[in-house]
């Protein structure tokens, strides 16, 4: 995925990115978050600015919420 350093990446962008990591690598959400932090952010949450980092955090929370709701329904 190409990243433009001048714009804020959205929650939806990160939801798609994290789901891609989880599906392609068969990772848990926690593993995908660590992978994205290391690979995408290069271990620096300010790499693309605080607004992008906050969108990443919102995406993690939303995926976690959806996964919890799915477990309750099962």
LINVENWO-V832011 format. One record per backbone hydrogen bond with DSSP energy under -0.5 kcal/mol. NH is the residue of the N-H (numbers start at 1). CO is the residue of the C=O. Records with the same first field share a line. If there is no record, write none. Layout:
NH: CO + CO
This chain:
5: 3
7: 4
9: 7
14: 10
15: 11
16: 12
17: 13
18: 14
19: 15
20: 16
21: 17
22: 18
23: 19
24: 20
25: 21
26: 22
27: 22
32: 28
33: 29
34: 30
35: 31
36: 32
37: 33
38: 34
39: 35
40: 36
41: 36
43: 37
44: 41
47: 44
49: 46
53: 49
54: 50
55: 51
56: 52
57: 53
58: 54
59: 55
60: 56
61: 57
62: 58
63: 59
64: 60
65: 61
66: 62
67: 63
68: 64
69: 65
70: 66
71: 67
72: 68
73: 69
74: 70
